[in-house]
Amino acid sequence: MEYRKLPRGEERIGTLGLGTGSLYTAPPAEIEAVVSRALDNGINFFDLCGGGGSVYAPFGRAIRGRRQQLYFQLHFGAVYDEQGEYGWSRDLDEIRRTFDREMEQLGTDYVDFGFLHCVDEDSDWEDLQRNGIYDFVLSLHAQGVLRHVGFSSHSPSVANKLLDTGKMDMMMFSINPAYDFEKGDELGIGSTAERAALFRRCEAEGVGISVMKPFHGGRLLSAETSPFRRALTRAQCLQYCLDRPAVLTAVPGVRGLADLDELLRFPQSTAEQRDYAAIAAFTPAEAAGNCVYCNHCRPCPAGIDIGMVNKYYDLALAGDKMAANHYEKLAVKASACLQCGHCDSRCPFGVPQQERMAAIAAYFEG
């Protein structure tokens, strides 16, 4: 398992996390078994939202004595009725009651990431502020009950407004090729350029991203349901997400042990199995010519990590003050380019990498 450090913290988060939105359909004993097996296999990040409130008690039993081994997201605005059915609310009293009940069932006195839930519209953000929910979350953070504050969203324009507060350490966002290339459903909000700019901003400002919907609700895994009429594998979808700027972890949902076992193949998958260059065949014209850091151009005869060099360049142009420092630490820089044309011939997105290497060398190395 690969682990990535939270920019504004010491937490090291596994790149494969786990969502529990569908886990409520499993019996309590299986829920406990899923969480235990995930922890045993190096998964240390969980999203506790959606589906049903019946997940919390068995989850709490599974982590008893192991609390220091994991991190989880808890959402302020996700609520559950007496039957455990999921809903969402902007009522402060209801959110307080839900939070108290969740903490009791989880058997913990702190939350790693307290998220403002599903902030997709300007009105959502306005309600969270007007109704005192945002202040409530900030007060819990000040008390140390919440280690970090974050939010979940599907909308780049609204996400940018929350980032403007400077209070967010983590953002949960919907990322997959269908959404990023404008072939998704109503939750794939924003243009290709707007979404890419949001991810670069998070990287530049030290805000980590946890990814929801990496498989587009499973639709990308089947040629019949994929908007591209071509199937991708779980490994390809997960690696695509993990190559986006600022992404720390992807948190696909599971329904039980069988789904978990499928996901646990990812850490052992090969580079060839993770190669998602096939998406070039169905990306829109406006995405052509843009490096997506897929590294399909490997191996570079000069030893340049072309994807990483491109990422640092894009981040620097987006205002990331640390990008130049990261570039400087690379063992092989863009100036080592042999202009041999190997990368240009391999790039499925038509990126003129030889020209890019010259421009990047001039930018960073003067």
C-alpha positions in Angstrom: 0.0 0.0 0.0 1.3 3.5 -0.9 0.7 6.2 1.7 0.6 9.9 1.1 1.0 12.6 3.7 -1.7 15.1 4.4 -0.2 18.5 3.6 -1.6 20.3 6.7 -0.9 17.5 9.1 1.2 14.4 10.0 -1.3 11.8 8.9 -0.1 9.4 6.2 -3.1 8.1 4.3 -3.3 5.0 2.2 -4.1 5.6 -1.5 -6.8 3.0 -1.4 -9.5 3.9 1.1 -13.0 2.6 1.7 -16.4 4.1 1.4 -19.3 2.7 3.5 -22.3 4.2 1.6 -23.4 0.7 0.5 -22.1 -1.3 3.3 -25.3 -0.9 5.4 -26.8 -3.7 3.2 -24.5 -6.3 4.8 -25.2 -8.0 8.1 -23.5 -6.3 11.2 -21.1 -9.2 11.5 -20.0 -8.8 7.9 -19.6 -5.0 8.3 -17.2 -5.7 11.2 -15.4 -8.2 9.2 -15.0 -5.8 6.2 -13.5 -3.1 8.4 -11.1 -5.6 10.2 -10.0 -7.1 6.9 -9.4 -3.7 5.4 -7.3 -2.6 8.4 -5.3 -5.9 8.3 -4.5 -5.2 4.6 -3.2 -1.7 5.1 -6.4 0.4 4.4 -6.4 3.1 7.0 -8.9 5.7 5.6 -12.7 5.4 5.7 -15.6 7.6 4.6 -18.6 7.3 6.9 -21.5 8.7 5.0 -24.6 7.7 3.2 -26.3 4.4 2.9 -27.6 3.8 6.4 -26.9 4.6 10.0 -26.7 0.9 10.8 -23.0 1.0 9.8 -21.8 3.0 12.8 -22.2 0.6 15.7 -20.5 -2.4 13.9 -17.8 0.0 12.6 -17.2 1.1 16.2 -16.9 -2.5 17.4 -14.4 -3.3 14.6 -12.1 -0.4 15.5 -12.2 -1.0 19.2 -8.5 -1.2 20.3 -7.4 -0.1 16.9 -8.4 3.5 16.8 -4.9 4.8 16.2 -4.6 2.7 13.1 -7.2 4.6 11.0 -8.6 7.9 10.0 -12.2 8.6 9.0 -14.4 11.3 7.6 -17.7 12.2 9.3 -20.2 14.4 7.5 -22.1 17.2 9.1 -25.4 17.3 7.2 -25.8 13.6 6.6 -28.5 12.4 9.0 -30.4 9.2 9.6 -34.0 8.4 10.7 -35.0 5.9 13.4 -34.8 3.1 10.7 -31.3 4.2 9.8 -32.4 5.6 6.4 -30.0 8.2 5.0 -31.0 11.8 4.4 -29.4 15.2 4.6 -30.2 18.3 6.7 -29.3 21.9 7.2 -30.9 22.0 10.7 -28.3 22.5 13.4 -30.2 20.7 16.2 -30.7 17.6 14.0 -27.0 17.7 13.0 -26.0 17.9 16.7 -28.1 15.0 17.7 -26.8 12.9 14.8 -23.2 13.7 15.7 -23.7 12.8 19.3 -25.3 9.5 18.3 -22.5 8.7 15.8 -19.8 9.4 18.3 -21.4 7.2 20.9 -21.8 4.3 18.4 -18.3 4.7 17.1 -16.9 4.7 20.6 -14.4 7.5 20.0 -13.9 11.0 21.4 -12.4 12.6 18.3 -13.0 12.7 14.5 -10.1 12.9 12.1 -11.9 14.8 9.4 -15.2 16.7 10.0 -16.8 17.5 6.7 -19.5 20.0 5.7 -21.7 17.6 3.7 -22.6 17.8 0.0 -21.9 21.5 -0.6 -23.0 21.6 -4.3 -24.9 24.8 -4.6 -24.3 28.4 -3.4 -27.4 28.0 -1.3 -25.9 25.0 0.5 -22.9 27.1 1.6 -25.2 30.0 2.5 -27.4 27.7 4.6 -24.4 26.2 6.4 -23.2 29.6 7.4 -26.7 31.1 8.2 -27.8 28.2 10.3 -24.7 28.0 12.4 -23.5 24.7 11.1 -20.2 26.0 9.8 -19.5 27.7 13.2 -20.4 24.5 15.0 -17.9 22.6 13.0 -15.2 25.3 13.6 -16.0 25.2 17.4 -15.5 21.4 17.4 -12.2 21.9 15.6 -11.1 24.5 18.2 -11.9 22.0 21.0 -9.8 19.3 19.3 -12.9 17.1 18.7 -12.2 17.5 15.0 -8.6 17.1 14.0 -9.3 18.6 10.6 -12.1 20.5 8.8 -13.1 19.7 5.2 -16.1 19.4 2.9 -17.6 17.3 0.2 -18.8 18.7 -3.1 -19.4 18.0 -6.8 -19.1 21.6 -8.0 -15.9 23.4 -8.8 -17.4 26.9 -8.4 -18.8 26.2 -5.0 -15.7 24.2 -3.9 -13.6 27.3 -4.7 -15.7 29.4 -2.3 -15.0 27.0 0.6 -11.3 27.0 -0.3 -11.4 30.8 -0.1 -12.0 30.5 3.7 -8.5 29.0 4.2 -10.0 26.7 6.8 -10.2 23.5 4.8 -7.6 20.8 5.1 -9.4 18.2 2.9 -11.9 18.1 0.1 -13.9 15.1 -1.0 -14.7 15.4 -4.6 -16.1 13.3 -7.4 -13.3 12.3 -9.8 -13.4 9.9 -12.7 -12.7 10.1 -16.5 -16.4 10.5 -17.3 -16.8 13.5 -15.1 -13.5 15.1 -15.9 -14.1 14.8 -19.7 -17.8 15.9 -19.5 -19.3 12.6 -20.3 -20.9 11.9 -16.8 -24.3 12.5 -15.2 -25.7 15.5 -13.4 -23.1 15.2 -10.6 -20.2 15.6 -13.1 -20.3 19.4 -12.7 -17.9 21.8 -14.3 -15.9 21.8 -17.5 -12.7 19.8 -18.1 -10.7 23.0 -17.5 -12.6 24.1 -14.4 -12.1 20.7 -12.7 -8.4 20.6 -13.6 -7.9 24.1 -12.2 -9.6 23.1 -8.9 -7.4 20.1 -8.4 -4.3 22.3 -9.1 -5.5 24.9 -6.7 -5.9 22.3 -3.9 -2.3 21.1 -4.6 -1.0 24.6 -4.5 -2.7 25.5 -1.3 -2.0 22.2 0.6 -5.6 20.9 0.6 -5.8 17.1 0.2 -8.5 15.4 -1.9 -10.3 12.2 -1.1 -12.1 10.8 -4.2 -15.7 9.6 -4.3 -17.3 7.9 -7.3 -14.0 6.7 -8.9 -15.9 4.1 -10.9 -18.8 6.5 -11.9 -21.1 4.4 -9.7 -19.8 1.2 -11.4 -20.8 2.4 -14.9 -17.2 2.7 -16.1 -16.6 -1.0 -15.4 -18.9 -2.2 -18.1 -19.0 -1.4 -21.8 -22.8 -1.5 -21.7 -23.1 1.2 -19.1 -20.0 3.3 -19.7 -20.7 6.7 -21.4 -17.7 5.8 -23.6 -19.1 2.4 -24.6 -15.8 0.9 -23.5 -15.0 -0.6 -20.1 -12.2 0.4 -17.8 -10.9 -1.8 -15.0 -10.9 -0.9 -11.3 -7.1 -0.5 -11.4 -7.3 1.9 -14.3 -10.0 4.0 -12.7 -8.2 4.1 -9.3 -4.8 5.0 -10.9 -6.4 7.8 -12.9 -7.8 9.3 -9.7 -4.5 9.0 -7.9 -2.6 10.8 -10.7 -4.8 13.9 -10.3 -3.1 16.8 -8.4 -3.7 16.9 -4.6 -5.4 13.5 -4.5 -4.4 11.5 -1.4 -6.8 8.6 -1.5 -9.7 7.1 -3.5 -12.6 5.8 -1.4 -14.7 3.4 -3.5 -17.7 1.9 -1.8 -18.2 -1.7 -0.9 -21.2 -3.9 -0.2 -19.4 -6.6 1.6 -16.3 -8.8 1.7 -16.5 -9.9 -1.9 -16.3 -6.2 -3.1 -13.4 -5.6 -0.6 -11.4 -8.5 -1.9 -11.8 -7.1 -5.5 -10.4 -3.8 -4.3 -7.5 -5.4 -2.4 -6.1 -6.6 -5.7 -5.2 -3.0 -6.6 -2.1 -2.5 -4.4 -0.5 -5.6 -6.1 -1.5 -4.6 -9.6 1.2 -3.9 -12.2 1.9 -0.7 -14.0 0.5 -2.3 -17.2 -2.7 -3.1 -15.4 -3.0 0.4 -14.1 -2.3 2.1 -17.5 -5.4 4.1 -18.4 -4.1 5.5 -21.7 -7.1 3.9 -23.3 -9.2 6.9 -22.2 -7.4 9.0 -25.0 -9.7 7.3 -27.5 -12.8 9.0 -26.0 -11.6 12.3 -24.5 -13.1 15.5 -25.9 -11.3 17.7 -28.4 -10.7 20.3 -25.7 -8.7 17.8 -23.6 -6.4 16.8 -26.5 -2.9 18.2 -26.2 -3.0 18.4 -22.4 -0.8 16.1 -20.3 -2.9 14.0 -17.8 0.3 12.6 -16.2 -0.6 9.0 -17.2 3.1 8.1 -17.9 2.1 6.1 -20.9 5.2 7.7 -22.5 7.5 5.6 -20.2 10.3 4.7 -20.4 12.1 7.9 -21.3 15.5 7.1 -22.8 16.9 10.0 -20.7 15.3 8.9 -17.5 12.9 11.8 -17.2 9.7 11.3 -15.2 7.7 13.1 -17.8 4.4 12.9 -16.0 5.8 14.4 -12.8 7.8 17.1 -14.6 4.5 18.1 -16.4 2.6 18.1 -13.1 5.1 20.4 -11.3 5.1 22.8 -14.3 1.3 23.0 -14.4 1.2 23.5 -10.6 3.8 26.3 -10.8 1.7 28.0 -13.4 -1.3 27.7 -11.1 0.6 29.5 -8.3 2.0 26.6 -6.3 5.1 28.1 -4.6 6.4 24.7 -3.7 6.4 23.3 -7.2 9.8 24.7 -8.1 11.3 23.2 -5.0 9.8 19.8 -5.8 11.1 20.1 -9.4 14.6 21.0 -8.2 14.7 17.7 -6.2 14.1 15.6 -9.3 17.1 13.5 -10.2 16.6 14.0 -13.9 15.2 17.3 -15.1 13.5 18.4 -18.3 16.8 19.8 -19.6 18.0 16.2 -20.0 15.6 15.7 -22.9 17.3 14.1 -25.9 14.6 15.4 -28.3 14.4 11.8 -29.6 10.7 11.9 -30.1 10.0 8.7 -28.1 7.5 10.4 -25.8 5.7 12.2 -28.7 5.2 8.9 -30.5 3.8 7.2 -27.3 1.6 10.0 -26.0 -2.1 9.0 -26.5 -3.2 12.6 -25.9 -1.2 14.2 -28.6 0.9 16.3 -26.2 4.0 17.7 -27.9 6.3 16.6 -25.1 9.5 17.5 -26.8 8.3 21.1 -26.9 7.0 20.9 -23.4 10.4 19.7 -22.1 12.1 22.7 -23.6 9.5 25.1 -22.2 9.7 23.5 -18.8 13.5 23.6 -18.7 13.4 27.2 -19.6 10.9 28.0 -16.9 12.5 26.2 -14.0 16.2 26.2 -15.0 16.4 29.5 -16.7 
